[in-house]
């Protein structure tokens, strides 16, 4: 045993079991680098019955216990709240803090900066540029006000405790000996504290290091000497992370005795996938619970719809929320309600307002009322009262620990007001309801609950948190340079070079610590297998430390045998998929048959629009799925009006303007500018629930002007075609209740032509069909409309016809010169298509190149049929 600076140092080789050799029945204090070390140490502790018990601490907990005060110690959310309260308007502007929600990054940097000065016993950072000194001066000014505010409130924090040197050794008074296990990360402040304690306690540092590698005066690692080889080390190199992981798991399955699994990354990348096979993280954040997700979705819903004077509910956000089972249970939402939400989306609604909810989705009234009440919230107490009715219901199905942690969080937040930390939330949030709900959500994110784990699963640790135990076999995955090297993080506005010039070699120190932990892990095992990846395309390379091991121990890379497999084959095996693909063509005759026509497919009568005729001509099978079975395809949600909705809006505006002119018995070109603008504004406003508020200004200005200018130009073009009698100007003909005439019959089914002509002008010599389009048009549709008109108009029509598409945004007529013969030919083609379809008795599938773009191709599988025919 050697003594230096009143501290005792004892050195061990990597093969010695520290827990077994050091932990005894005698009462003492044991301190460990992480909680997993502490758990392992407790397994070796066997105290005498009725004797004084030893105390076990993680280093983090031990440091926190060392300092105390009669004053209440503030932690967590209360610290940034006080910090924000002392900032003036100029500082908030410079720091770009629009509200309290922006404080967290600055708060972490503020406390981090002063903790750094305190830990390393620095009065200042030297060698700063002017702009950096300005920031330091600002921090010092803020700190002075922050600490004054703490004093006024009668509270303290960890920084103040350490500054005042309020060392608390009361919890250690029953012990004489303190043991630190492989703790090599000391700051000058902690070193000074230990030296101060060493006058009252025997402090022992137990280190698995060579004595010459550790500077006992500075309490830091200076170098790492590789010992003689006593561990069997094997390095396996794969070509991808997936192959490395698969080889790692395969090795795990082949070895049934004592085994430890470690991942070199800070977090295990495949944690979610492997959670059933491996114990990776025994805790879950409350952020992952259903109650958190519901409250977070309600918060997002409120934020999206609060900008108008009345709350709006964004349908896209509601649609996402409707997938949550807890939300559906809370409001007792039915399948019919969900279908109604989809229908509104398909009809291009972007928002719900209260009136639309009452008429279409009354089940959402409690949700709307909740959102309205969020806007009225002024205190945390009011927020808790509001969400309690949801949380009480939601927590019924949660584990007891979840409910306790959630309710504890509410009480912790409530204490902010009770302790006087915040007097008015108006200083923190312009929207107090949204702000306080975000405060609760942020608070819940940092709370965790224990998870039930598979007792048979192997534990899987990160390199930083793996316990320091003697192992028979160790598997270490993912040892790439990216995971092993410590990133140059600097600090806030300080560069790594500036820190180094002030004696703070933080990056070098952290890299040595990481290397030490790695060596300690692999060299305490009888056998260590290290898995790494080399892939130039993805810029992944083995950690440099592996080259050092190879040179020192005469090792070499072993190519992973899974490199010969493709990743699809690996996935099949990794997740117990069958290796042979089962997606084979089904040769059964039933599969090869087309869908049969059923007696009730068309009913006793059927209306053919132009688009139904197009689908029938294009593909019988798609015609059935889309028009008869009415099978919905994917739901597309857009923030702006779809082309279809924009077309409808345009038709409504043009139609109403022309009706107004007809009713006033004036030429459409004579409509006053004021009346024209009012009609356009009214129609855009009527569609406001279909337009994202962010786009509304665009529609009110750009689209408004485009439609107005286009209508003015249209009326100029229209003047020479207007009939003398304005009653012969027909809009949206025929009306919905118009009695149509049967066009033809086949197999006792009556077929009718349907559609609506946007504008029909009737004069003594001709009729003029005009179709408004906001995109490309089809002259054949005009022929269909003319055919429908001749079939159904009850009076005698003029012998001559005129047909045109008016492209609204191009402000131009596209005339069609097809004659009656062309129209009749279309009608004959429609009759022939129906005749062939009904005679065949099935909806035939014929492959075309555009089948690749068909939304029903996965149902139809026409390509499979073609392949079969070719076999």
C-alpha positions in Angstrom: 0.0 0.0 0.0 1.4 3.4 -1.1 0.3 6.8 0.2 0.4 10.1 -1.7 -1.5 13.3 -0.9 -3.1 11.6 2.0 -4.9 9.2 -0.5 -4.1 5.6 -0.7 -3.5 3.9 -4.1 -3.6 0.2 -4.8 -3.0 -1.2 -8.3 -4.4 -4.4 -9.8 -3.9 -6.3 -13.0 -6.8 -6.8 -15.3 -7.3 -10.4 -14.3 -8.0 -9.7 -10.6 -11.6 -9.6 -9.4 -11.8 -6.2 -7.6 -15.2 -6.9 -6.0 -14.2 -10.2 -4.6 -10.9 -8.9 -3.2 -12.0 -5.6 -1.7 -15.6 -5.9 -0.6 -15.7 -7.3 2.9 -18.0 -7.7 5.9 -16.4 -4.7 7.6 -18.5 -1.6 7.3 -17.2 0.8 4.7 -18.2 3.1 1.9 -17.9 1.8 -1.7 -18.1 4.2 -4.7 -18.5 3.1 -8.3 -18.3 4.7 -11.7 -21.8 3.7 -12.8 -24.9 2.0 -11.4 -24.2 -1.3 -13.1 -20.9 -1.6 -11.2 -22.9 -0.9 -8.0 -25.4 -3.6 -8.8 -22.6 -6.2 -9.4 -20.8 -5.2 -6.2 -23.9 -5.8 -4.1 -23.9 -9.4 -5.3 -20.5 -9.8 -3.5 -21.6 -8.1 -0.3 -22.5 -10.5 2.5 -22.7 -8.6 5.8 -22.9 -10.2 9.2 -26.4 -10.4 10.7 -27.4 -7.4 12.8 -24.1 -5.6 12.0 -23.5 -2.1 10.7 -24.1 -2.1 6.9 -21.8 -0.7 4.3 -22.9 2.0 2.0 -22.8 1.8 -1.8 -22.9 4.8 -4.1 -22.5 5.7 -7.7 -19.9 8.5 -8.1 -22.7 10.9 -9.2 -24.9 10.3 -6.2 -21.9 10.5 -3.8 -20.9 13.9 -5.2 -24.4 15.2 -4.7 -24.6 14.0 -1.2 -21.3 15.7 -0.2 -22.8 19.2 -0.2 -25.9 20.3 1.6 -27.5 23.3 3.3 -30.4 24.2 5.6 -31.9 25.9 2.6 -34.0 24.0 0.1 -31.9 22.8 -2.8 -33.5 23.6 -6.2 -33.1 21.1 -9.1 -34.4 20.4 -12.6 -37.1 22.7 -14.0 -36.9 25.3 -11.2 -33.4 26.4 -12.1 -34.1 27.5 -15.8 -37.3 29.1 -14.5 -35.4 31.4 -12.2 -32.7 31.9 -14.8 -35.2 33.1 -17.3 -36.9 35.4 -14.8 -33.7 37.5 -14.4 -33.0 38.0 -18.1 -33.8 41.5 -19.4 -35.3 42.2 -22.8 -32.0 43.0 -24.5 -30.5 39.7 -23.3 -33.5 37.7 -24.5 -33.1 39.4 -27.9 -29.4 38.6 -28.1 -29.9 35.0 -27.0 -32.9 34.7 -29.4 -35.2 33.6 -26.6 -38.8 34.4 -27.8 -40.4 32.6 -24.9 -39.4 30.3 -22.0 -39.6 27.3 -24.3 -36.3 28.5 -25.9 -34.4 28.6 -22.6 -33.2 25.0 -22.3 -30.1 25.1 -24.5 -28.9 28.4 -23.0 -29.7 27.1 -19.5 -27.5 24.0 -20.0 -24.7 26.1 -21.4 -25.0 28.7 -18.6 -24.7 26.1 -15.8 -22.1 24.1 -17.8 -19.8 27.1 -18.1 -19.8 27.9 -14.4 -19.6 24.3 -13.4 -16.5 24.0 -15.6 -14.8 27.0 -13.9 -15.8 25.6 -10.5 -14.6 22.0 -11.2 -11.2 23.1 -12.6 -10.8 25.9 -10.1 -10.5 28.7 -12.7 -11.3 32.3 -12.0 -11.5 33.1 -15.7 -10.8 31.7 -19.2 -7.8 33.5 -20.7 -7.1 34.3 -24.3 -10.6 35.2 -25.4 -11.6 37.2 -28.4 -13.6 40.4 -27.9 -16.9 38.8 -28.8 -16.2 35.9 -26.5 -15.3 38.3 -23.6 -18.6 40.1 -24.3 -20.4 36.8 -23.8 -18.5 36.0 -20.6 -19.4 39.5 -19.2 -23.0 38.8 -20.0 -22.9 35.5 -18.3 -21.3 37.0 -15.2 -24.0 39.7 -15.1 -26.7 37.1 -15.4 -25.2 34.9 -12.8 -25.1 37.8 -10.3 -28.8 38.5 -10.7 -29.6 34.7 -10.8 -27.9 34.2 -7.4 -29.4 37.3 -6.0 -32.8 36.0 -7.0 -32.1 32.6 -5.3 -31.1 34.4 -2.1 -34.3 36.5 -2.2 -36.4 33.3 -2.5 -34.3 31.6 0.3 -33.2 28.7 -1.9 -29.9 27.4 -3.1 -28.5 25.2 -5.9 -25.5 22.9 -6.5 -23.3 25.7 -7.8 -23.9 27.8 -4.7 -23.3 24.9 -2.4 -19.9 24.2 -3.8 -19.0 27.8 -4.0 -19.8 28.2 -0.3 -18.0 24.9 0.4 -20.9 23.5 2.3 -19.3 20.1 2.7 -21.6 17.6 4.3 -19.9 14.5 5.9 -22.7 13.7 8.2 -23.9 10.8 6.1 -20.4 9.2 6.4 -19.7 9.7 10.1 -20.3 6.0 11.0 -17.5 4.9 8.6 -13.8 5.1 8.6 -13.0 3.8 5.1 -14.0 5.0 1.6 -13.2 2.9 -1.4 -13.3 4.1 -5.0 -13.4 1.4 -7.7 -11.6 2.2 -11.0 -12.6 5.9 -10.8 -10.0 7.8 -12.7 -11.9 10.9 -13.8 -11.1 13.6 -11.2 -11.4 17.4 -11.4 -9.3 19.7 -9.3 -12.3 20.6 -7.2 -13.2 16.9 -6.4 -9.5 16.1 -5.8 -9.3 18.9 -3.3 -12.5 17.7 -1.6 -11.1 14.2 -1.3 -7.8 15.5 0.2 -9.9 17.5 2.7 -11.9 14.3 3.6 -8.7 12.2 3.9 -7.9 13.8 7.2 -11.1 12.1 8.6 -11.3 9.0 6.5 -9.1 6.4 5.0 -9.6 6.9 1.3 -8.5 4.1 -1.1 -8.3 4.3 -4.8 -8.4 0.8 -6.4 -7.2 0.9 -9.9 -6.7 -1.7 -12.6 -3.7 0.1 -14.1 0.0 0.0 -14.1 1.3 2.4 -11.5 3.5 4.3 -14.0 0.4 5.0 -16.1 -1.4 7.0 -13.3 -0.3 10.4 -12.0 -1.1 10.2 -8.3 -0.4 13.9 -7.8 -2.8 15.1 -10.5 -5.1 12.1 -10.1 -5.3 11.4 -13.8 -4.2 8.8 -16.4 -1.1 9.9 -18.3 -0.8 6.8 -20.6 -2.1 3.3 -21.0 0.4 0.5 -21.2 -0.8 -2.8 -22.7 -0.1 -5.7 -20.4 1.3 -9.1 -21.4 -1.3 -11.0 -23.4 -3.3 -13.2 -21.1 -6.6 -12.9 -22.9 -7.5 -14.7 -26.1 -8.5 -11.8 -28.4 -10.2 -12.3 -31.8 -11.1 -9.4 -34.2 -13.8 -10.1 -36.8 -14.4 -7.6 -39.6 -17.7 -7.3 -41.5 -18.7 -5.3 -44.6 -21.8 -3.7 -43.0 -23.3 -2.9 -39.6 -26.0 -5.4 -40.2 -23.6 -8.2 -41.0 -21.6 -7.4 -37.9 -24.6 -7.4 -35.7 -25.8 -10.7 -37.2 -22.4 -12.3 -36.6 -22.4 -10.9 -33.1 -25.8 -12.5 -32.3 -24.8 -15.8 -34.0 -21.8 -16.0 -31.7 -23.9 -15.2 -28.7 -26.2 -18.1 -29.5 -23.3 -20.5 -30.0 -21.9 -19.9 -26.5 -24.0 -21.0 -23.5 -21.7 -20.3 -20.5 -21.0 -17.0 -18.8 -21.1 -14.3 -21.4 -21.1 -10.5 -21.5 -22.3 -8.4 -24.4 -21.1 -4.8 -25.0 -21.8 -2.3 -27.8 -19.2 0.4 -28.5 -21.7 3.1 -29.5 -23.0 5.5 -26.9 -26.4 3.9 -27.5 -27.3 0.5 -28.9 -28.5 1.3 -32.4 -30.6 -1.9 -32.7 -32.1 -1.5 -29.3 -35.8 -1.6 -30.4 -35.3 -4.5 -32.7 -33.4 -6.6 -30.2 -35.4 -5.8 -27.1 -37.0 -9.3 -26.9 -33.7 -11.1 -27.2 -31.5 -8.8 -25.1 -31.8 -6.7 -21.9 -30.7 -3.4 -23.2 -32.4 -0.7 -21.2 -34.4 -1.7 -18.2 -36.1 1.7 -18.1 -38.6 3.6 -20.3 -39.1 7.3 -20.5 -42.7 8.5 -19.7 -42.4 9.9 -23.2 -43.1 6.4 -24.6 -46.3 6.0 -22.6 -49.8 6.4 -24.1 -50.8 9.2 -21.8 -47.8 11.2 -22.8 -48.4 10.6 -26.5 -52.0 11.6 -26.1 -51.2 14.9 -24.3 -48.4 15.7 -26.8 -50.9 15.1 -29.7 -53.4 17.4 -28.0 -50.7 20.0 -27.6 -49.8 19.8 -31.3 -53.5 20.0 -32.3 -53.9 23.1 -30.2 -50.8 24.7 -31.6 -51.9 24.1 -35.2 -55.4 25.5 -34.7 -55.0 28.4 -32.2 -54.1 31.1 -34.7 -57.7 32.3 -35.5 -60.1 33.9 -33.1 -62.0 30.6 -32.9 -60.2 27.3 -32.3 -59.8 25.2 -35.5 -58.9 21.5 -35.5 -56.5 20.5 -38.2 -57.8 17.3 -39.9 -54.3 16.0 -40.8 -53.3 16.2 -37.1 -56.6 14.7 -36.0 -56.2 11.9 -38.5 -52.9 11.0 -37.0 -54.3 11.3 -33.5 -57.2 8.9 -34.4 -54.7 6.1 -34.8 -54.0 6.2 -31.0 -56.1 3.6 -29.1 -56.3 5.8 -26.0 -57.7 8.7 -27.9 -60.4 6.5 -29.4 -61.3 5.0 -26.0 -61.4 8.4 -24.4 -64.0 9.8 -26.8 -65.6 6.5 -27.7 -64.8 7.0 -31.4 -66.5 4.5 -33.7 -65.5 3.1 -37.1 -68.2 5.4 -38.6 -66.5 8.4 -37.0 -63.1 7.4 -38.4 -64.7 7.0 -41.8 -66.3 10.5 -41.5 -62.8 12.0 -40.8 -61.5 10.3 -44.0 -64.5 11.5 -46.0 -63.9 15.1 -44.9 -60.2 14.8 -45.9 -61.2 13.3 -49.3 -63.5 16.3 -49.7 -60.4 18.5 -49.2 -61.3 19.8 -45.8 -58.2 20.9 -43.9 -59.8 22.1 -40.7 -62.9 21.5 -38.5 -64.6 24.3 -36.8 -67.2 24.0 -34.1 -70.2 24.1 -36.5 -68.7 21.4 -38.7 -68.0 19.3 -35.6 -71.6 19.6 -34.4 -73.0 18.7 -37.8 -70.6 16.0 -38.9 -68.6 14.7 -35.8 -70.4 15.5 -32.6 -68.2 12.9 -30.8 -65.4 15.4 -31.0 -67.2 18.1 -28.9 -65.3 17.2 -25.7 -62.0 17.5 -27.6 -63.0 20.9 -29.0 -64.0 22.2 -25.5 -60.7 20.9 -24.1 -58.8 22.9 -26.7 -60.8 26.0 -26.0 -60.2 25.6 -22.2 -56.4 25.4 -22.8 -56.5 28.9 -24.2 -58.1 30.1 -20.9 -55.4 28.5 -18.6 -53.3 30.9 -16.5 -51.7 28.7 -13.8 -50.3 25.2 -13.4 -53.1 24.4 -11.0 -55.7 25.2 -13.7 -53.8 23.0 -16.2 -53.7 20.1 -13.8 -57.4 20.4 -13.1 -58.1 20.5 -16.8 -56.1 17.4 -17.8 -57.0 15.3 -14.7 -60.2 14.1 -16.3 -58.1 12.7 -19.2 -55.2 11.5 -17.1 -57.5 9.7 -14.6 -59.1 7.8 -17.4 -55.8 7.2 -19.2 -53.9 6.0 -16.2 -56.5 3.3 -15.3 -54.9 1.0 -17.9 -51.3 2.0 -17.0 -48.9 0.3 -14.6 -49.0 1.5 -11.0 -45.5 3.0 -11.3 -46.5 5.0 -14.4 -49.5 6.5 -12.6 -47.3 7.4 -9.6 -44.6 9.0 -11.7 -47.1 10.9 -13.7 -48.9 12.2 -10.6 -45.6 13.0 -8.9 -44.6 15.1 -11.9 -47.8 17.1 -11.5 -47.1 17.7 -7.9 -43.5 18.8 -8.7 -44.8 21.3 -11.2 -47.5 22.5 -8.8 -44.7 23.2 -6.2 -43.2 25.8 -8.6 -46.1 28.1 -7.8 -46.4 27.1 -4.2 -42.7 27.9 -3.6 -43.0 31.3 -5.2 -40.5 30.5 -8.0 -42.9 31.9 -10.5 -45.4 34.7 -9.7 -47.0 35.1 -13.1 -46.6 32.9 -16.1 -47.4 35.8 -18.4 -43.7 36.7 -18.1 -42.8 33.3 -19.5 -45.4 32.5 -22.2 -47.5 34.7 -24.4 -49.9 31.8 -24.6 -49.9 30.5 -21.0 -52.1 27.4 -21.8 -49.8 26.1 -24.5 -46.7 27.1 -22.6 -47.7 25.3 -19.4 -48.7 22.2 -21.3 -45.3 22.2 -23.0 -43.7 22.6 -19.6 -45.5 19.5 -18.3 -44.5 17.5 -21.4 -40.9 18.5 -21.1 -40.9 17.6 -17.5 -42.4 14.1 -18.2 -39.7 13.4 -20.8 -37.1 13.1 -18.1 -39.1 10.7 -15.9 -38.6 7.0 -16.4 -40.3 3.8 -15.3 -39.0 0.2 -14.9 -39.7 -2.2 -17.7 -40.6 -5.8 -17.4 -37.7 -7.8 -19.0 -37.2 -11.3 -20.2 -35.3 -13.0 -17.4 -33.7 -15.4 -20.0 -32.4 -12.6 -22.2 -28.8 -11.6 -22.0 -27.8 -8.2 -20.8 -26.4 -5.8 -23.5 -24.5 -2.8 -22.3 -22.9 0.2 -23.9 -19.1 0.6 -23.5 -19.6 3.4 -21.0 -22.0 1.6 -18.7 -20.8 -2.0 -18.8 -19.8 -3.2 -15.3 -16.2 -3.9 -14.4 -16.4 -7.7 -13.7 -14.2 -10.6 -14.4 -15.7 -12.5 -17.4 -15.2 -15.8 -19.1 -16.2 -14.5 -22.5 -17.0 -11.1 -23.8 -18.5 -10.0 -27.2 -18.0 -6.4 -28.2 -20.0 -5.1 -31.2 -19.7 -2.1 -33.4 -16.1 -1.0 -32.6 -15.7 1.5 -35.4 -13.6 4.7 -35.4 -16.8 6.7 -35.4 -18.0 5.1 -32.2 -14.7 5.0 -30.4 -13.2 8.4 -31.0 -14.4 11.2 -28.7 -15.9 14.1 -30.6 -14.4 17.5 -30.3 -17.2 19.1 -28.4 -15.5 22.3 -27.1 -17.8 24.2 -24.7 -20.5 26.7 -25.7 -18.5 29.5 -27.4 -15.0 28.1 -26.4 -12.9 26.2 -28.9 -11.0 23.0 -28.0 -7.7 25.0 -28.5 -8.8 27.7 -26.0 -9.7 25.1 -23.4 -6.3 23.4 -24.0 -4.4 26.7 -23.6 -6.2 27.1 -20.2 -4.9 23.8 -19.1 -8.2 21.9 -19.9 -7.3 19.0 -22.1 -10.8 17.7 -21.9 -10.9 15.9 -25.3 -7.6 14.1 -24.6 -8.8 13.2 -21.2 -12.1 11.8 -22.3 -10.4 9.8 -25.1 -8.0 8.2 -22.6 -11.0 7.4 -20.3 -12.8 5.7 -23.2 -9.7 3.7 -24.1 -9.2 2.7 -20.5 -12.7 1.4 -20.2 -12.3 -0.5 -23.5 -9.1 -2.2 -22.4 -10.4 -3.0 -19.0 -13.4 -4.7 -20.4 -11.6 -6.9 -23.0 -8.6 -7.7 -20.8 -10.7 -8.9 -17.8 -12.2 -11.7 -19.9 -10.7 -15.0 -20.6 -11.7 -14.6 -24.3 -12.8 -11.4 -26.1 -14.3 -11.3 -29.6 -14.4 -7.9 -31.1 -16.7 -7.1 -34.1 -15.9 -4.2 -36.4 -16.9 -2.9 -39.8 -15.0 -1.6 -42.8 -17.0 -0.1 -45.6 -15.4 2.6 -47.8 -18.6 3.6 -49.5 -20.3 4.4 -46.2 -17.1 5.9 -44.7 -16.9 3.3 -41.9 -13.6 2.0 -40.6 -12.3 -0.1 -37.7 -11.3 1.8 -34.5 -7.6 2.8 -34.5 -7.2 1.1 -31.1 -7.5 -2.2 -33.0 -4.3 -1.6 -34.9 -2.6 -1.1 -31.6 -3.9 -4.5 -30.4 -2.9 -6.2 -33.6 0.7 -4.9 -33.4 1.1 -5.5 -29.7 -0.4 -9.0 -29.6 0.4 -10.2 -33.1 -3.3 -10.4 -34.1 -5.0 -10.1 -37.5 -8.5 -9.3 -38.8 -10.7 -12.4 -39.4 -13.2 -11.8 -42.2 -16.7 -12.4 -40.9 -18.2 -15.5 -42.6 -21.5 -13.7 -43.1 -19.8 -11.4 -45.6 -20.6 -14.0 -48.3 -24.4 -13.6 -47.7 -26.5 -10.7 -48.9 -28.4 -8.6 -46.4 -31.8 -10.1 -47.4 -30.6 -13.6 -46.5 -29.2 -12.2 -43.2 -32.5 -10.6 -42.3 -34.4 -13.8 -43.1 -32.2 -15.7 -40.6 -31.9 -12.9 -38.0 -35.6 -12.5 -37.6 -36.5 -16.2 -38.1 -38.0 -15.6 -41.5 -38.0 -18.6 -43.8 -35.1 -18.5 -46.1 -37.1 -19.5 -49.1 -39.3 -16.8 -50.6 -43.0 -17.9 -50.5 -44.3 -15.1 -52.7 -44.7 -17.6 -55.6 -47.3 -17.4 -58.3 -50.4 -19.3 -57.3 -51.2 -21.6 -60.2 -54.7 -22.6 -58.9 -57.4 -22.1 -61.5 -59.4 -20.0 -59.1 -56.7 -17.4 -58.9 -56.3 -17.2 -62.6 -59.9 -16.4 -63.2 -61.2 -12.9 -63.6 -63.8 -11.4 -61.3 -67.3 -12.6 -62.4 -70.1 -10.1 -63.0 -72.7 -10.4 -60.3 -76.4 -9.7 -61.0 -76.5 -6.7 -58.7 -73.2 -5.1 -59.8 -75.0 -2.5 -62.0 -78.5 -2.8 -60.4 -81.5 -2.2 -62.6 -80.1 1.1 -63.9 -76.7 2.8 -64.1 -75.5 6.4 -64.8 -72.5 6.8 -67.0 -70.5 10.0 -66.5 -67.7 10.8 -68.9 -65.0 9.6 -66.4 -66.8 6.3 -65.8 -66.9 5.8 -69.6 -63.1 6.5 -69.7 -62.4 3.9 -66.9 -64.6 1.4 -68.6 -62.7 1.8 -71.9 -59.4 1.7 -70.2 -59.8 -1.4 -68.0 -62.8 -3.5 -67.0 -61.2 -4.6 -63.8 -60.3 -1.1 -62.6 -63.8 0.1 -63.6 -65.2 -2.5 -61.3 -62.9 -1.7 -58.3 -63.3 2.1 -58.7 -66.8 2.7 -59.8 -68.8 -0.4 -58.7 -67.0 -1.6 -55.6 -65.9 2.0 -54.8 -62.6 0.8 -53.4 -60.7 3.7 -51.9 -57.0 4.2 -52.6 -54.4 5.9 -50.5 -55.5 9.0 -48.7 -53.4 12.1 -49.7 -53.4 15.0 -47.3 -52.2 18.4 -48.7 -52.0 21.8 -47.0 -53.4 23.6 -50.0 -56.5 22.9 -52.1 -56.1 20.0 -54.4 -56.5 20.6 -58.1 -60.0 19.1 -57.8 -61.0 21.4 -55.0 -59.5 24.4 -56.8 -61.5 23.4 -59.8 -64.7 23.3 -57.7 -63.9 26.7 -56.2 -63.3 28.2 -59.7 -66.6 26.7 -60.9 -68.5 28.1 -57.9 -67.0 31.6 -58.5 -67.6 31.7 -62.3 -71.0 30.2 -61.9 -72.2 32.6 -59.2 -70.8 35.6 -61.2 -72.7 34.5 -64.3 -75.9 33.8 -62.3 -75.6 37.3 -60.7 -75.4 38.9 -64.2 -78.3 36.8 -65.5 -80.5 37.7 -62.5 -79.6 41.4 -62.9 -80.2 41.1 -66.6 -76.8 42.6 -67.4 -73.9 41.5 -69.5 -71.4 39.6 -67.2 -68.8 42.2 -68.3 -71.0 44.9 -66.7 -70.7 43.5 -63.2 -69.2 46.2 -61.1 -65.7 45.7 -59.7 -67.1 45.9 -56.1 -69.7 43.2 -56.7 -67.2 41.0 -58.6 -64.7 41.2 -55.7 -67.3 40.5 -53.1 -68.5 37.4 -54.8 -64.9 36.0 -55.2 -64.1 36.9 -51.6 -67.2 35.2 -50.3 -66.5 32.0 -52.1 -62.8 31.9 -51.0 -64.0 32.5 -47.4 -66.6 29.7 -47.7 -63.7 27.4 -48.5 -61.4 28.6 -45.6 -61.8 25.2 -43.8 -60.2 23.6 -46.8 -57.1 25.8 -46.9 -54.1 25.8 -44.5 -54.0 29.1 -42.7 -50.4 29.5 -43.8 -51.7 29.4 -47.4 -54.8 31.5 -46.9 -53.1 34.8 -47.6 -51.8 33.3 -50.9 -55.4 32.4 -52.0 -56.8 35.8 -50.9 -54.2 37.7 -52.9 -52.6 35.7 -55.7 -55.5 33.3 -56.6 -58.0 36.1 -56.0 -56.3 38.3 -58.6 -55.9 35.4 -61.0 -59.5 34.4 -60.9 -60.7 38.0 -61.2 -58.5 38.8 -64.1 -59.5 35.6 -65.8 -63.2 36.2 -65.4 -62.8 39.7 -66.8 -61.1 38.3 -69.9 -63.7 35.5 -70.1 -66.5 38.0 -70.2 -64.8 39.9 -73.1 -64.5 36.7 -75.1 -68.1 35.7 -74.2 -69.8 38.8 -75.4 -70.3 37.8 -79.0 -71.9 34.5 -78.0 -74.4 35.8 -75.4 -78.1 35.1 -76.3 -80.6 37.9 -76.4 -82.7 36.4 -73.7 -80.5 36.0 -70.5 -82.8 33.2 -69.3 -81.1 31.1 -72.0 -77.9 31.2 -70.0 -77.9 28.0 -68.1 -75.3 27.2 -65.4 -74.5 23.7 -64.1 -77.0 22.1 -66.3 -78.9 19.8 -65.6 -80.0 20.3 -62.0 -79.5 17.4 -59.7 -83.2 16.4 -59.8 -83.5 16.6 -63.5 -85.3 13.6 -65.0 -82.9 12.0 -67.5 -83.9 9.9 -70.5 -82.7 6.3 -70.8 -79.9 6.1 -73.4 -79.9 2.3 -74.0 -80.6 -1.0 -72.3 -78.7 -4.3 -72.1 -79.6 -7.5 -70.3 -82.4 -5.7 -68.5 -80.2 -2.9 -67.2 -81.0 0.7 -68.2 -78.1 3.0 -68.8 -78.2 6.8 -68.6 -75.8 9.5 -69.5 -74.9 11.9 -66.6 -72.8 14.9 -66.0 -73.1 18.7 -65.5 -72.4 21.3 -68.1 -70.6 24.3 -66.5 -72.1 26.9 -68.9 -74.7 26.4 -71.6 -75.7 29.2 -73.9 -78.8 28.7 -76.1 -79.7 30.9 -79.1 -82.0 30.4 -82.1 -79.1 29.2 -84.3 -76.9 27.2 -82.0 -76.1 25.9 -78.5 -72.7 26.6 -77.0 -71.2 24.2 -74.3 -68.4 25.7 -72.2 -66.4 23.7 -69.7 -64.2 25.5 -67.2 -60.9 23.9 -66.5 -58.0 24.9 -64.1 -55.7 22.3 -65.8 -55.7 20.3 -69.0 -59.0 19.4 -70.6 -60.3 16.7 -73.0 -62.3 17.6 -76.1 -63.9 14.2 -76.0 -65.6 15.3 -72.8 -67.3 18.1 -74.7 -68.6 15.5 -77.2 -70.0 13.4 -74.2 -71.7 16.5 -72.8 -73.3 17.3 -76.2 -74.5 13.7 -76.6 -76.0 13.9 -73.1 -77.6 17.2 -73.9 -79.2 16.0 -77.1 -80.5 12.9 -75.3 -82.0 14.7 -72.3 -83.0 18.3 -73.2 -86.8 18.4 -73.2 -87.1 21.2 -75.8 -85.9 21.1 -79.4 -82.3 22.1 -79.7 -80.8 24.3 -82.4 -79.3 22.3 -85.2 -75.8 23.8 -84.8 -73.5 23.4 -81.9 -70.4 25.0 -80.5 -68.1 23.5 -77.8 -65.1 24.9 -76.0 -63.0 24.6 -72.9 -62.1 27.8 -71.1 -58.7 27.4 -69.4 -59.1 29.7 -66.4 -55.4 30.3 -65.6 -54.3 30.4 -69.2 -57.3 32.7 -70.0 -58.0 31.1 -73.3 -60.7 29.2 -75.2 -59.9 25.8 -76.6 -62.6 25.1 -79.2 -63.7 21.7 -80.3 -64.9 21.2 -83.9 -66.1 17.6 -83.6 -69.4 17.1 -85.3 -72.5 15.2 -84.3 -71.1 12.0 -86.0 -68.2 12.1 -83.6 -70.5 12.4 -80.6 -72.7 9.5 -81.9 -69.6 7.4 -82.4 -68.7 7.9 -78.8 -72.2 6.7 -77.8 -72.0 3.6 -80.0 -68.6 2.8 -78.5 -70.0 3.0 -75.0 -72.8 0.6 -75.9 -70.4 -1.8 -77.5 -68.2 -1.8 -74.4 -71.1 -2.7 -72.2 -72.3 -5.3 -74.6 -68.9 -7.1 -74.7 -68.5 -6.8 -70.9 -71.9 -8.3 -70.1 -71.5 -11.0 -72.8 -68.2 -12.1 -71.3 -69.6 -12.2 -67.8 -66.3 -11.1 -66.2 -64.1 -8.1 -65.6 -61.1 -8.9 -67.9 -57.6 -7.9 -67.0 -55.2 -7.0 -69.9 -51.7 -5.8 -69.1 -50.7 -2.4 -70.3 -47.6 -0.3 -69.6 -49.6 2.1 -67.4 -50.7 -0.7 -65.1 -47.4 0.0 -63.2 -49.0 3.3 -62.2 -52.4 1.9 -61.3 -53.3 2.3 -57.6 -55.0 -1.2 -57.8 -52.1 -3.1 -59.2 -51.4 -5.1 -56.0 -55.0 -6.3 -56.1 -55.1 -7.0 -59.8 -51.7 -8.6 -60.1 -52.1 -8.6 -63.9 -48.3 -8.9 -64.4 -48.3 -12.2 -62.6 -51.0 -13.5 -65.0 -48.9 -12.4 -68.0 -45.8 -14.2 -66.6 -47.9 -17.3 -66.2 -49.1 -17.1 -69.8 -45.5 -16.8 -70.9 -44.4 -20.0 -69.0 
